[in-house]
Amino acid sequence: MKTRDLIRSLANDAIVDAPRVALTASAAWTVSVVVLSLIVGIGLGVRPDIGTAAAQHATALKLVITLSAALAGTTILLREAEPSGASRTYYFILLAGPAMLCLGIAFDLWNLGVFGWQSRLIGSHGLHCLLYIPALSIVPLAACILVLRTGAPTRPRMAGVIAGVAAAGIGASFYALNCTDDSPLFVAFWYGSATVFVGVAGAIASHVFARW
Amino acid sequence: MRVFYWVDHHGSNFGRLIDRADWSGPGAMAFPRFAATVLPCRLISPSPRVMGAKNVTKRPFEAKRHYRSIPLTNSDHWGVLMRAALAGNAVAYEALLSELGRSLRVYVRNLLSRSGHGNADVEDVVQETLLAVHLKRGSWNPELPFAPWVNAIVRYKVIDALRRQGRRVSVPIDALAETLSAPESVSEDASDVDRLLHRLPARQHKIVRAISIEGKTPTEVGLALGLSEGNVRVILHRALKHLAAGLRSKKS
């Protein structure tokens, strides 16, 4: 078929599929939050000492960091899902979480001293964390890839990494309710590694499923 | 045949398409005094920046990128055509697609020759890209310029297609002269679209053939097949989606 002929049939097709990226994204958030609340509420459980002040402060810090990753990831994901919106200028909002984490680490080292930093970094449930954060991220990641499928990402792998960061942020926010290791060093190492895993998974998933 | 002119307003990036019929003959409109340039639609009008507009995008960070990275064109008159097309103007849409096709052909041919490929697959890449532009046009925000959007799509699709062809046996070219012009390749080889067309369900195949190759309108096709016009359009849309999916999953 000649290109001229193809154009004739394209011109006769007046149906425009409007991608509803923002709508899909909000649906994705809703589904993820409901599913993860059920998993944490029924299966995994909230940490037993959540009532104490120290635990509340530590959990709040973790939540602020993970939620900022989730929100920044989602914001950039919405831009990456559209062809002309893929400007790298806004990526710096992803640094909000790590910046707060650095402040937390500095505060931790100042308060408790450098001595024993290795044991605080390794913590007591590191592997548990490395297993559960990716597991909890599966549903949000699937939802984020669905958002990319709805749109038209022109850099699928980069968009997949961003989807992974957003999903890991959501997953880690829920895991933080269960996690009893409070040191920012622990959060940086184990949560960070888990996020890297989910980011890589997101890149692969996006390459496979979000092509158009 | 109707001829449209693109009229740039002086000193801004606003402009509009004007039908030549409105300027001549009985009851003609006065020649627009405000026009700084009047260009036939076929030509590429100067960029808004040349015309004196300071900032053409709403997003401050993207204003610069917009002009630096455009392989295809530097004005928004395609945007005007696309806006008309989204409002239901099929003539404007066909004009836009053929202009895009022509630019794309040059672009793809240059890319292919630079990467040491032959000219054989140019038309396939052009067709696949046009299909993608067509099916994804809903993701363009009509308030923004058209060029950044179409360039993002084109770059993605062309790179995707070239990567797929990288696995094929490709014929390296010996002479650079082969890459120079010849507006439409007249090769009679079956294109990828042709091959996929045979795999479509019978009704979709018939409708696409009738509209594109035999040049019928959806109404005529509907009468011939005993379907309503709306039905024909829905089936056509579905067929085009299938074609795009087939091209995407095409293996070497």
Contacts between the chains, C-beta under 8 A, distances in Angstrom:
chain1	res1	chain2	res2	distance
A	1	B	127	7.7
A	1	B	191	5.6
A	1	B	193	4.9
A	1	B	194	5.2
A	1	B	197	6.9
A	1	B	212	6.4
A	1	B	213	6.8
A	2	B	123	7.8
A	2	B	184	7.3
A	3	B	101	5.3
A	3	B	105	7.9
A	3	B	123	6.0
A	3	B	126	5.7
A	3	B	127	5.6
A	3	B	130	7.1
A	3	B	184	7.3
A	4	B	98	7.2
A	4	B	184	7.3
A	5	B	212	4.0
A	5	B	213	5.3
A	6	B	127	5.4
A	6	B	130	6.6
A	6	B	131	7.5
A	6	B	193	6.3
A	6	B	212	5.9
A	7	B	94	6.2
A	7	B	97	4.5
A	7	B	98	5.7
A	7	B	101	6.4
A	7	B	130	6.8
A	8	B	94	7.2
A	8	B	211	6.3
A	8	B	212	4.9
A	8	B	215	6.4
A	9	B	208	5.6
A	9	B	211	4.6
A	9	B	212	4.0
A	9	B	236	6.4
A	9	B	240	7.0
A	10	B	93	7.7
A	10	B	97	5.8
A	10	B	130	6.6
A	10	B	131	7.3
A	10	B	134	4.6
A	10	B	240	7.0
A	11	B	90	5.1
A	11	B	93	4.9
A	11	B	94	4.0
A	11	B	97	6.4
A	12	B	90	6.8
A	12	B	211	5.4
A	12	B	217	7.2
A	12	B	218	5.7
A	12	B	233	7.3
A	12	B	236	6.4
A	13	B	134	7.1
A	13	B	233	6.6
A	13	B	236	5.2
A	13	B	237	5.1
A	13	B	240	5.8
A	14	B	88	6.4
A	14	B	90	7.1
A	14	B	233	6.5
A	15	B	233	6.5
A	15	B	234	7.1
A	15	B	237	4.3
A	16	B	86	6.5
A	16	B	137	6.2
A	16	B	138	4.5
A	17	B	135	6.9
A	17	B	138	5.0
A	18	B	138	4.2
A	18	B	139	7.8
A	19	B	136	7.8
A	19	B	138	5.9
A	19	B	139	4.9
A	82	B	139	5.7
A	83	B	136	7.2
A	83	B	139	6.2
A	83	B	140	7.6
A	83	B	149	5.2
A	83	B	152	3.9
A	83	B	153	5.2
A	83	B	156	7.4
A	84	B	62	7.8
A	84	B	140	7.5
A	84	B	141	7.8
A	84	B	144	6.4
A	84	B	148	4.3
A	84	B	149	4.1
A	84	B	152	5.4
A	86	B	152	6.6
A	87	B	59	7.3
A	87	B	61	5.6
A	87	B	62	5.3
A	87	B	65	6.8
A	89	B	61	4.2
A	89	B	62	7.9
A	90	B	61	7.9
A	151	B	139	6.3
A	152	B	136	4.7
A	152	B	139	5.0
A	152	B	153	7.1
A	154	B	152	4.5
A	154	B	153	6.8
A	154	B	155	6.8
A	154	B	156	4.0
A	155	B	156	7.7
A	211	B	160	7.6
A	211	B	248	6.4
A	212	B	132	7.1
A	212	B	136	7.1
A	212	B	244	8.0
A	212	B	248	7.0
